Amino acid sequence: MFIVSNSVCANFSKESAPEDTLNSSAGMWHPKMFYVIYPDFSLRFILPHEPEQSGVYNLFFISKESGETLLLDTIKDNKRCVTQFSLKSIYDVILLYNNGKYVRHNDVLFEDSAEVDMRNLNIQPLDSVSKLWKTMRSFDCAITDRESDRDDMTVSDFIIKGYALSLMEGSPWNPSWEWRPTVGARGTNAITKRCAYDGYFEIDVEDDTEQTFRARATLHYNEEFKITSCCGVFLVMRGVGAARKDPQ
């Protein structure tokens, strides 16, 4: 599992990172949606089409109050720590592409079930600021070795990438445990996979249909919600006894 951290620093650069933190999945990723789901709120980001098709590098946030740049997670003691966002606070949302170009949606109020449509925003050119952003971790950056086999190879254009993490304190992620969440997507066909030890999963679906996403893990409630066939998912799972509003 993962430890809650209120220290939400994104200054984890490629220059300072251990070599094994720089691994990322091969190929370019072109998600249409991005889902951020916490126990007490959910957000949906509708992403634009990128004409150059370089692929999405990451989605992150800049606090209007502090000016701090926030990834969805930070790294502490070689573990992923969930970033704690403040509801009713305002953030700028940055969608960064692999070529350093980006889309910026200013002044987004974080509230439960908010939908942020970024499709009509202009793609900004590579600049000195986005070059700095590219030194931060990519969304699929690995902090531990990930098991790989032929079943994990992506072969279609409809790829779901994401993380299933936990807010339960005092339970560090340990590869010898069987906590690792199992996630699945059901559209035309059903696909189920075990998350990697850092919470990462990648699901390659066969066609462009709506999917029913499911996740389950020991000592956590099962999760189920609808997603598109090509998207990003950042899921913070609900420990037993915790409440969550269903995503809208």
Secondary structure, 3 states (H helix, E strand, C coil): CCCCCCCCCCCCCCCCCCHHHCECCCCCCCCCEEEEECCCCEEEEECCCCCCCCCEEEEEEEECCCCCEECCEEEECCEEEECCCCCCCEEEEEEEECCCCEEEEEEEECCCCEEEECCCCCCECCCHHHHHHCCCCCCCCECCCCCCCHHHCCCCCEEEEEEEEECCCCCCCCCCCCCCCEEEEECCCEEEEECCCCCEEEEEECCCCCEEEEEECCCECCEEEEECCCEEEEEEECECCCCCCCCC
